[in-house]
């Protein structure tokens, strides 16, 4: 009986060891070098760029397409495509050109993370979104609702909190 208990304990120990090693191999240690590289990358991205890169990489990995993209991911791309370094207001005439330029900037940036085949996939999706008439119309109409710097709008309040 005592021998049988020892055999069972040893068998339990043997099966437990690979499980522990298996779990340890799943852990990824982040070195100081990795942390610094991540920080440098995050500090280098522009407004909305990190989300746009994330969505672009998902497209590259065939996890999304221009047609089947989630509403949140499409919004993330549109925010990036509509934003610009100058605060010039977009019009229907210049919106598509601006969005195409931003798409090409994003392609240059995502090229660091993708192979040529993936870049073709991303390019096709980004360009179809950049020239999408409905997305351009939404971008222009939402910009029309924002006040021009230095211009008050009807919803502003005077000193006592009442509307003007």
N, C-alpha and C positions, 0 to 999 in steps of 0.2 A: 504494500500500500504506500509506504513511504517513497519507494522508488517511482511509483506511478505519479505521485504528486510532483516529484522533482522533474520527471519527464514532461509533465504538463506545464510546469513553470518555465522550463527551458524552451518548449515549443512556443509559449506565449511571448517570451523574450525575443525569439528569432523572428516571429512575424511582426513584432512591434518595431524592430530596428529599421527595416526597409521603409516603413511608413514614415518614421521620423526623418530619415534621409530624403525621402521623396518630398516632404513638405519643405525641408531646408533648401532643396534645389529650386523651389518655386520662388523663394524670397530673392528679391533683387536689391542688392545693396547700391545705394546711390553715393557715389564718391563726391568729394568736394569739387572735383573737376567737372562732373556731370551737373552739379548744382550751379556752378559758375556759368557753364555753357547755357543752361536753361535760363538763368537770370539775364545773361547777355542777349539771348534771343528775345525774351519777353520785353526787355527794355528797347529793343530795336524795332518792334512792330508798331505800325501806325494805328490810327483809330480804325476800329472794326477789322483790322487785318488778321488778327489771330483767329477770329471766328471764320473769316473768309478762307484762310489757309486750312482750317479744320474741315470745312465743307468741301474744299477742293480736293483734299487728300481722300475724303470719303468717296468722292466721284472717281478719283484715280483708282481706288481699290474696288470699284464697282459696287459700292454700298449705296450709291445714290445716282440718279440721272437727272437731267434738266426737267424731264417730264414727271418723274416720280419723286422729286425732292420734297421733303417735308416743308410745311409752311414756315416753321422757325428757321430752317436752313436757307430757304429762299429769301426770307427777310434778312438774314445775316449777310448773304451775298449782295442783296440790293442795297443794304446800308453801306457796304464797302464801295460798291460801284457808284453810288450817288455822292459819296463824300469826296471832298477835295481839299487840297492844301490852301487854296484861296477860298474865300467865303463868297465868291461870286454866285449869284442865284442862277439856277439852271432854268432855261426856257425849253419849250418843246423843240426849238431849232437846234440848240447846242447839247441837249441831254444825251442823245445817242452817241455823239462823238466823245463826250466826256466819259460815258460809261464804257465805251470801247477802249479808250486810253487806260482807264482803271483796270479793265480786264487784262490788258497786256502787261500792266505792272504786276498784277497778281500772278500771271503766268510766269513772269521772270522770277518772282519770289518763290513760287512753289516748285520751280525747276530743281531746286536744291534737294527736294525730297522725293522726286519721281523719276522714272525712266522715260524714254522717248514715247513708248506706247501709251503710257499713262498721261503724258502731256497732251497727246492728240485727243484722248478721251476728255480731259479737262477742258481743252481748248474748244471743242465742239459744244460742250455744255455751257461754258462761260459765255461764249459768243451768242448762243441762242437766248440766254437770259439777258445779256447786255442790250440786245436789240429788240427785246420783247416789248411790243407796243403797250400792253397793259401795265407792265412794270414801269415803263417810262412815264406813262400818263399818271400813275400813282405817285411817282417821285416828284413830278412837276407840280401836281395839285397839292401835295403835302408841303412843298416848299413855299407855295403861294400863301399858305396859312401862317407862316412864321413871320414875325415882325422884322422889318429891316432894322439893323443896329441904329440906335438914336431916334427911332420913330416909335411913338407910343401907339398902343392899340386900344380898342374900345373896352377890353376887359381889364385894363389897368385901374389901379385905385389911386385916389389922392391921399393926402396925409391922414385923413380921419377914417380911412378904410371903406368909404363909400365909392361906388362907381362914378366915373365922370359923366 
